[in-house]
Amino acid sequence: MSQQLAEVETLFLHEARSDYTVVANRDGKRVLRGRLELKETSAGPRPGKFRVIRDGEDHPRQPDEFVDLARAAGRIRISEQTSPENRARLKEMLDGYQLEATAVRTCRRCASDGRYGPITSEDAIEHNDELICRDCARRELERELSYKGEFTGAAEERLEELLYESGDLDRIVSLLQGGLDPDLTKYDEVSANVDDVSPVRTEDLDLHPDLSSHLQGRFEELLPVQSLSVRNGLLDGDDQLVVSATATGKTLVGELTGIDRALKGDGKLLFLVPLVALANQKHEDFEDRYGDLLDVSIRVGSSRVNDDGNRFDPGADVIVGTYEGIDHALRTGKDLGDVGTVVIDEVHTLKEGERGHRLDGLISRLKYYSENRMETHSGYDGTQFVYLSATVGNPEWLAEKLRATLIEYEERPVPIERHVTFADSREKAQIADKLVKREFDTKSSKGYRGQTIIFTNSRRRCHEISRKLRYDSAPYHAGLDYGRRKKVERMFGNQDLSAVVTTAALAAGVDFPASQVIFDSLAMGIEWLSVQEFSQMLGRAGRPDYHDRGRVYLLVEPDGVYHGSMDRTEDEVAFTLLKGEMEDVATHYDETAAAEETLANVVVAGKKAKRLNDRMIGEVPTKHALGKLLEWNFIDGFEPTPLGRGVTRHFLAPDEAFFILDSVRKGTDPYDIVADLELRDDEE
């Protein structure tokens, strides 16, 4: 006891059933726990029995030892939860030894466990109609988390932060059970900001008269990013990289110069996008807007092993196409005529695995096509390139590599609330249903109902979630035929649907004017989303002409993964995405990518293929790639062999070409070869 007496800083007394709990603390740690019984004497209440509890057993001590302990304590505290009668007895007992005590509010759970847990109105946590200390609340939270799965440190820190901010453990438990308390789910808000850019009036633009009258019938002034682009040489033919958030009007930048040049006879417009669904929508938009002024056609790569030319007129004034569709035309030697403007939408695709190097090669091949045509066709002045993106981490570097003027506009037209809640895969659809209903039941100040895009990671899941939503909704993915997708787009635009459920793969696709975005999954297939992809997707929440604000909800499964190859869990990924910085856009070449693009450049440019390689965004090991192409019999000198032409015509990687050759030699049915190729793609 002598050492314990020297160590006592606070002596804490709390009423138990038939006696009092005694706790001695030093530096916030318990150094002694005991039990005290009082007895009545002629001098008043005095210590009757005193026992020290050690290793779960009672060790009797002389009552005077409690008095020595109390005299050694720096301060004595009595729990306010002790009844007034017993508080009075304890104070009377201590007064008998000329000792003072102060009543303090303490945590009942701590006291029951033999701990001293003082609480104040600032740090107390409410739980089950009582106030407990932060330590007990945190332990209770950890117990609740253990029922939900393994939470990472970032998720636990977020929940602890919410616990201390709210002071209410019951609300946090409700959140873990699918509750949607907006004050708790809200992670942050991306504020609306409008850069002060004086607008350019449409009547002041030096445009073809038909386009000028058309634009003035739609609006009187250009939006800020459009005005910046015009002031920095757009209509003078300068190449531009335009980086601006979703819904700020980037598309019209490409239209302005492309349609104007086409009407003036300065070459056709190629408007290129990464996805067939987006190409179909853009084609329809251009047909509606300019079909009475210009011939509009579409070129998409419907199949890499069958080219039916689907609706493609290479002589059209405006060609909307996918990257692969136009690249296929170049690889197969089609004459596109004089190309005045090339618009590359979603140019950040350059950083993606398979599609990135193909876009890099396509840009170089289009520039070569323009240069070659200038040499062989008098009166043709070349091509203006306009690159569009909402999300680029290294815009200055990319603009320099593309030899384009950077037009960067960081406006966010409406604020976006970002929310996080936790749920397992079975609960996610129920939570999404609540969110969709709540959003659709509200109207903006512009008179529009709130509508939702739900992103998930598989086509099957699209249908599963859509079936579980009470209000009318529809799945939307690349597996649906064109007519069905157009019907969904039309119904959503007419506000006949509360939600569309789509795959993350279509994040850059069609333009649904949604007020709310829900992430059912943070994966695209079996790969976690990048910060860039995530930003692009959440940017679809809230449109200035429709909504007052956007809302984004991440439905996060603790310890959740979608494939065994994933090295992180969904809750880890969620906070990485929310806090993450935008990734740089760059194209990286392995042996396969280098060989594929070098072969395509040889097919298009022959001996000049090295020049095409040298100006691509990524570093292409040209000598090594040429050596491999010779070894594989894809080229003979700087001429493609028939095998090489077939490989590049159908966008085959070398291993796919070898697989097909081997299957043909074995006599495998052609349909089985195609099926096996598709299965290989799905597995990748």
KEVEX-348255 format. One record per residue (C-alpha): z, y, x. Coordinates in steps of 0.02 Angstrom, whole numbers, plus 50000, padded with zeros to 5 digits. Each point is the difference from the previous one (the first is absolute). Layout:
N
c3, c2, c1
Z, Y, X
...
//
This chain:
684
c3, c2, c1
50000, 50000, 50000
50034, 50120, 50144
49815, 50012, 50046
49952, 50015, 49817
50126, 50142, 49976
49920, 50095, 50143
49829, 49978, 49925
50036, 50058, 49821
49905, 50155, 49948
50003, 49981, 49811
50117, 49896, 49893
49927, 49962, 49830
50098, 49936, 49848
49920, 49932, 49843
50074, 49919, 49846
49969, 49812, 49982
50058, 49887, 49859
50183, 49981, 50046
50010, 50091, 50165
49905, 50125, 50108
49858, 49973, 50123
50035, 50077, 50170
49855, 50042, 50118
50019, 50080, 50171
49841, 50078, 50075
49952, 50068, 50169
49830, 50084, 50031
49941, 49941, 49830
50040, 49818, 50038
50139, 49896, 49926
50133, 49947, 50125
50125, 49928, 49876
50003, 49937, 49822
50158, 49958, 49906
50093, 49991, 49835
50152, 50100, 49951
50127, 49971, 49861
50128, 50133, 49951
50178, 49972, 49944
50114, 50116, 49906
50156, 50061, 50092
50133, 50129, 49963
49901, 50118, 50115
49838, 49967, 49905
49853, 49884, 50033
49997, 49923, 50174
49893, 49868, 50089
50053, 49829, 49937
49876, 49879, 50077
49863, 50036, 50128
49869, 49873, 50053
49856, 50018, 50123
49842, 49907, 49954
49913, 49920, 50147
49865, 49865, 49995
50023, 49987, 49813
50186, 49958, 50012
50157, 50102, 49962
50118, 50033, 50146
50170, 50066, 49941
50069, 50152, 50090
50162, 50096, 49984
49989, 50143, 49872
50049, 50123, 50136
49838, 49959, 50091
49905, 50081, 49857
50105, 50157, 50023
49959, 50000, 50187
49816, 49980, 49955
50006, 50145, 49878
50089, 50113, 50127
49869, 49958, 50133
49853, 50043, 49885
49911, 50164, 50024
49980, 50016, 49810
50045, 49901, 49846
49883, 49985, 49851
50033, 49928, 49828
49854, 49946, 49892
49974, 50105, 49843
49958, 49837, 49911
50184, 49954, 50016
50088, 50033, 49834
50097, 50164, 49987
50163, 49904, 49983
49973, 49898, 50157
49933, 50151, 50096
50164, 50086, 49959
50100, 49849, 50062
49904, 49995, 50164
50023, 50187, 50029
50186, 49987, 49960
50017, 49856, 50123
49911, 50099, 50137
50100, 50157, 49961
50155, 49899, 50040
49937, 49989, 50179
49938, 50181, 50002
49819, 49940, 50001
49860, 50089, 49904
49853, 49918, 49914
49844, 50067, 49916
49912, 49919, 49852
49814, 49974, 50032
49857, 49925, 49901
49950, 49834, 50078
49881, 49858, 49971
50082, 49866, 49893
49893, 49864, 50077
50053, 50050, 50175
50182, 50001, 49949
49984, 49828, 49919
49929, 49934, 50162
50135, 50083, 50104
49897, 50146, 50062
50026, 50187, 49994
49848, 50078, 49919
50025, 50184, 49956
49866, 50075, 49890
49957, 50176, 49944
49891, 50069, 49862
49864, 50027, 50132
49992, 49822, 50070
50063, 49888, 49859
49873, 49878, 49926
50006, 49957, 49815
49990, 49816, 49955
50051, 49911, 49841
50094, 50154, 49934
50104, 50023, 50157
49983, 50093, 50164
49988, 49901, 50160
49975, 50048, 50182
49834, 49998, 50091
50045, 49846, 50101
50037, 49897, 49845
49845, 50069, 49913
49893, 49953, 50149
50073, 49824, 50002
49964, 49982, 49814
49823, 50064, 50028
49974, 49872, 50139
50056, 49864, 49880
49874, 50059, 49870
49863, 50008, 50133
50034, 49820, 50050
49947, 49948, 49824
49833, 50091, 50018
49944, 49933, 50169
50006, 50056, 50180
49990, 50189, 50013
49948, 50082, 50162
50098, 50137, 50084
49887, 50137, 49933
50022, 49941, 49820
50188, 49982, 50018
50013, 50172, 50076
49901, 50072, 49855
50113, 49916, 49871
50158, 50053, 50091
49934, 50177, 50006
49969, 49994, 49811
50173, 49925, 49972
50087, 50142, 50092
49890, 50135, 49921
50025, 49937, 49823
50181, 49945, 50017
49964, 49864, 49872
49984, 49818, 50051
49955, 49948, 49823
49842, 50106, 50006
49949, 49918, 50164
50029, 49826, 49928
49893, 50050, 49851
49864, 50056, 50120
50004, 49828, 50083
49981, 49921, 49829
49842, 50095, 49959
50076, 50162, 49936
49890, 50155, 50011
50123, 50141, 50020
49880, 50133, 50070
50137, 50087, 50097
50030, 49840, 50098
49824, 49930, 50014
49931, 50166, 50062
49975, 49991, 50187
49923, 50172, 50026
49872, 50120, 49933
49839, 50053, 50083
49991, 50181, 49948
49845, 50081, 49932
49928, 50123, 50122
49848, 50110, 49982
49926, 50079, 50156
49949, 50180, 49976
49811, 49985, 50010
49896, 50132, 49913
49873, 49908, 49892
49812, 50012, 50018
49913, 50041, 49837
49861, 49880, 49951
49883, 50145, 49959
50013, 50057, 50182
49939, 49835, 50073
49826, 49992, 50075
49947, 49846, 49902
49842, 49936, 49918
49990, 50089, 49829
50013, 49837, 49902
50159, 49949, 50091
50071, 50176, 49990
49981, 50008, 49811
50068, 49825, 49984
50158, 50042, 50099
50029, 50166, 49911
49997, 49904, 49837
50144, 49893, 50064
50112, 50127, 50089
49999, 50178, 50067
50091, 49972, 50165
50009, 49866, 50132
50165, 49913, 50036
50087, 50045, 50164
49937, 49853, 50105
49823, 50031, 49936
50014, 50185, 50041
50062, 49961, 50176
49855, 49881, 50027
49870, 50126, 49941
50074, 50137, 50109
49992, 49885, 50152
49815, 49958, 49993
49978, 49867, 49867
49844, 50079, 49927
49935, 50039, 50175
49981, 49814, 50035
50155, 49978, 50111
50076, 49827, 50011
50178, 50001, 49929
50152, 49888, 49990
50093, 50051, 49841
50180, 49941, 49991
50094, 50042, 49841
50114, 49915, 49873
49936, 49903, 49851
49944, 50108, 49853
49967, 50157, 50104
49811, 49997, 49975
49931, 49921, 50160
49858, 49909, 49912
49918, 50162, 49946
49990, 50054, 50182
49876, 49861, 50031
49911, 50032, 49837
49976, 50185, 50033
49902, 49980, 50159
49919, 49832, 49959
49932, 50047, 49829
49948, 50172, 50061
49900, 49929, 50146
49920, 49869, 49888
49945, 50131, 49874
49931, 50109, 50138
49899, 49856, 50071
50105, 49985, 50159
50032, 49815, 49982
50092, 49881, 49885
50188, 49976, 49979
50084, 49837, 50051
50175, 49993, 49925
50090, 49851, 50077
50162, 49918, 49945
50092, 49842, 50053
50005, 49907, 49833
49876, 49944, 49869
50113, 50059, 49859
50007, 50175, 50073
49812, 50001, 50030
49969, 49955, 49819
50111, 50141, 49940
49923, 50128, 50119
49825, 49945, 49950
50042, 50026, 49818
50077, 50171, 50037
49847, 50058, 50099
49883, 49933, 49865
50094, 50097, 49867
50009, 50162, 50100
49834, 50005, 50091
49889, 49868, 49919
49897, 50134, 49915
49969, 50085, 50168
49982, 49855, 50123
49965, 49814, 50008
50165, 49907, 50028
50010, 49822, 50064
50134, 49880, 50060
50008, 49878, 50146
50145, 49878, 50011
50016, 49840, 50099
50023, 49883, 49853
49990, 49847, 50111
49985, 49975, 50186
49890, 49847, 49977
49888, 50063, 49860
49920, 50171, 49992
49924, 50033, 49830
49981, 50188, 50028
50103, 50033, 49843
49936, 50161, 49921
49962, 50071, 50173
49860, 50126, 50019
49987, 50051, 50183
49891, 50147, 49948
50134, 50077, 49887
50066, 50176, 50032
50181, 49943, 49990
50057, 49828, 50056
50179, 49948, 49968
50044, 49848, 50101
50134, 49896, 50081
50011, 50002, 50189
49934, 49821, 50007
49860, 50037, 49876
49926, 50142, 50103
50034, 49910, 50164
49904, 49850, 49932
49851, 50115, 49968
50007, 50060, 50181
50022, 49825, 50071
49850, 49938, 49902
49888, 50147, 50046
49984, 50083, 49830
49925, 50175, 50000
50127, 50119, 49921
49885, 50150, 50020
50067, 50170, 50052
50190, 49998, 49988
50068, 50177, 49986
50184, 49963, 49973
50113, 49851, 50028
50171, 50006, 49919
50123, 49868, 50063
50143, 49989, 49876
50165, 49919, 50052
49955, 50018, 50184
50174, 49943, 50051
49930, 49825, 49966
49950, 50012, 50184
50171, 49933, 50047
49990, 49843, 49892
49972, 49831, 50080
49831, 49930, 49945
49934, 50149, 49903
50050, 50127, 50132
49881, 49946, 50138
49859, 49980, 49873
50023, 50179, 49941
50007, 50059, 50181
49836, 49910, 50033
49922, 50064, 49839
50035, 50182, 50044
49920, 49977, 50171
49849, 49911, 49925
49977, 50136, 49868
50003, 50133, 50137
49870, 49900, 50096
49893, 49984, 49843
50006, 50190, 49979
49958, 50033, 50184
49859, 49874, 50000
49926, 50073, 49841
50007, 50176, 50072
49896, 49938, 50148
49870, 49916, 49890
49990, 50112, 49845
49961, 50184, 50022
50086, 50120, 49883
50158, 49891, 49986
50152, 50095, 50066
50125, 49857, 50008
50156, 49949, 49907
50163, 50090, 49962
50152, 49884, 50002
50151, 50037, 49890
50153, 49886, 50019
50135, 49998, 49866
50178, 49934, 50009
50167, 50031, 49917
50103, 49925, 50141
49971, 50014, 50187
50137, 49998, 50131
49891, 50071, 50140
49875, 50116, 49916
49963, 50108, 50154
49959, 49849, 50108
49894, 49919, 49865
49904, 50161, 49967
49962, 50013, 50186
49940, 49819, 50010
49889, 50027, 49847
49938, 50166, 50071
50049, 50084, 49837
50092, 50158, 49950
50173, 49960, 49934
50040, 50068, 49826
50182, 49958, 49968
50088, 50052, 49841
50176, 49938, 49964
50019, 50054, 49821
50094, 49889, 49878
49949, 50064, 49826
50151, 49928, 49909
50168, 49938, 50064
50028, 49813, 50018
50167, 49916, 49974
50021, 49841, 50102
50120, 49869, 49931
50067, 49836, 50067
50083, 49862, 49902
50039, 49820, 50043
49943, 49847, 49903
49943, 49822, 50027
49825, 49945, 49950
50058, 49944, 49827
50080, 50167, 49961
49859, 50111, 50063
49888, 49981, 49847
50146, 50043, 49883
50040, 50157, 50100
49816, 50049, 50005
49994, 49981, 49811
50146, 50120, 49978
49921, 50126, 50118
49828, 49989, 49918
50076, 50022, 49826
50107, 50148, 50053
49851, 50084, 50083
49878, 49971, 49857
50127, 50066, 49874
50001, 50169, 50086
49870, 50137, 50001
49965, 50130, 50133
49989, 50186, 49965
49811, 49975, 50002
50014, 49880, 49853
49966, 49836, 50092
50101, 49842, 49983
50069, 49927, 50159
49898, 49853, 50064
50036, 49877, 50138
49909, 49909, 50140
50093, 49842, 50053
49950, 49935, 50171
50029, 49818, 50040
49937, 49878, 50131
49896, 49871, 49904
49879, 49988, 49855
50108, 49868, 49916
50149, 50116, 50006
49896, 50139, 49919
49977, 49893, 49845
50179, 49938, 50002
50074, 50175, 50001
49876, 50069, 49872
50048, 49863, 49877
50183, 50048, 50013
49977, 50185, 49960
50041, 50048, 49821
49876, 50143, 49990
49813, 49973, 50016
49948, 49974, 50181
49866, 49909, 50098
49977, 49910, 50166
49872, 50078, 50115
49934, 49914, 50156
49841, 49951, 50091
49997, 49832, 49911
49956, 50083, 49834
49818, 50029, 49958
49928, 50176, 50003
49999, 50019, 49810
50183, 49952, 49984
50052, 50121, 50138
49902, 50142, 49920
50084, 49965, 49833
50171, 50010, 50082
49954, 50164, 50086
49938, 50074, 49837
50154, 49945, 49901
50117, 50069, 50133
49906, 50165, 50003
50015, 50011, 49810
50188, 49965, 50013
49981, 49838, 49902
50091, 49905, 50138
50176, 50032, 50061
49966, 49917, 50167
49877, 49908, 50111
50061, 49863, 50116
49892, 49992, 50155
49999, 49926, 50173
50046, 50101, 50152
49826, 49960, 50064
49931, 50121, 49870
50119, 50140, 50050
49857, 50105, 50064
49895, 49953, 49851
49975, 50073, 49828
50076, 50164, 49950
50128, 49968, 49863
50090, 50163, 49953
50175, 49924, 50002
50166, 50091, 49997
50098, 49851, 50067
49971, 49870, 50134
50103, 49841, 50009
50000, 49886, 50151
50034, 49825, 49937
49966, 49945, 50178
49991, 50088, 50167
49871, 49876, 50064
49812, 49994, 49997
49964, 49814, 49987
50111, 49926, 50135
50013, 50157, 50106
50126, 50140, 49979
49928, 50170, 49955
49979, 50126, 50138
50074, 50174, 49983
49824, 50064, 49977
49959, 49879, 49860
50168, 50033, 49918
49973, 50188, 50006
49826, 49982, 49929
50065, 49896, 49855
50150, 50105, 49954
49889, 50155, 50008
49919, 49940, 49839
50155, 50051, 49901
49981, 50168, 49915
49844, 50105, 49970
50007, 50189, 49987
49889, 50010, 49845
50099, 49865, 49909
50180, 49989, 50060
50149, 50107, 50049
50059, 49876, 50131
49967, 49827, 50067
50122, 49855, 50011
49995, 49855, 50120
50111, 49846, 49985
50021, 49867, 50134
50065, 49837, 49925
50074, 49919, 50154
50051, 49819, 50017
50141, 49975, 50126
49952, 49869, 50130
49830, 49986, 49914
49843, 49943, 50092
49829, 49947, 49935
49949, 49885, 50141
50088, 49905, 50138
49909, 50102, 50131
50086, 50161, 49948
50129, 50053, 50128
50089, 50128, 49890
50073, 49999, 49826
49951, 50114, 49856
50158, 50105, 50008
49972, 50030, 50186
49820, 50050, 49967
50047, 50116, 49856
50104, 50118, 50105
49878, 49991, 50145
49863, 50059, 49883
50107, 50136, 49921
50054, 50069, 50168
49844, 49956, 50099
49876, 50113, 50086
49816, 49984, 49963
49912, 49878, 50115
49861, 50061, 50112
49822, 49958, 49949
49913, 49905, 50139
49886, 49849, 50012
50048, 49857, 50114
49877, 49870, 50063
50034, 49819, 50042
49862, 49886, 50064
49941, 49954, 49824
49991, 50179, 49936
49914, 50060, 50160
49870, 49863, 49988
49965, 50032, 49816
49973, 50187, 50018
49902, 49985, 50162
49885, 49872, 49917
49974, 50115, 49850
49960, 50144, 50119
49875, 49893, 50094
49916, 49952, 49836
49989, 50183, 49948
49969, 50087, 50168
49945, 49870, 50127
50025, 50063, 50178
50089, 50154, 49935
50144, 49893, 49935
50111, 50054, 50145
49981, 50182, 49947
50058, 49953, 49825
50149, 49904, 50071
50050, 50144, 50114
50021, 50126, 49860
50101, 49890, 49884
50182, 50044, 49965
50069, 49843, 50081
49974, 49944, 50179
49868, 49862, 49994
49986, 49887, 50155
49810, 50003, 49995
49962, 49895, 50154
50116, 49861, 49948
49934, 50004, 49821
49818, 49990, 50060
50045, 49855, 50113
50076, 49905, 49855
49851, 50036, 49887
49884, 49929, 50133
50113, 49849, 50023
50001, 49967, 49812
49811, 50022, 49987
50018, 50147, 49881
49890, 50112, 50109
49860, 49977, 50126
50008, 50149, 50116
50018, 50147, 49881
49912, 49911, 49859
50094, 49904, 49865
49954, 49818, 49980
49965, 49934, 49824
50178, 49932, 50002
50067, 50170, 50052
49904, 50087, 49861
50071, 49878, 49873
50177, 50024, 50065
49994, 50190, 49991
49905, 50002, 49835
50143, 49906, 49915
50145, 50086, 50092
50056, 49837, 50080
50129, 49993, 50136
49950, 49884, 50143
50123, 49863, 49949
49929, 50005, 49823
49824, 49983, 50068
50051, 49850, 50104
50088, 49924, 49850
49841, 50017, 49894
49890, 49927, 50138
50116, 49853, 50023
50008, 49969, 49812
49810, 50007, 49984
49980, 49875, 50142
50121, 49885, 49911
49899, 50013, 49839
50137, 50089, 49901
49943, 50063, 49829
49963, 50188, 50007
50117, 50035, 49853
50140, 49911, 50090
49967, 50106, 50155
50015, 50159, 49897
50159, 49937, 49917
50076, 49957, 50168
49957, 50173, 50066
50087, 50081, 49851
50153, 49891, 50027
50004, 50053, 50182
49996, 50182, 49945
50141, 49972, 49876
50108, 49915, 50133
49970, 50145, 50120
//
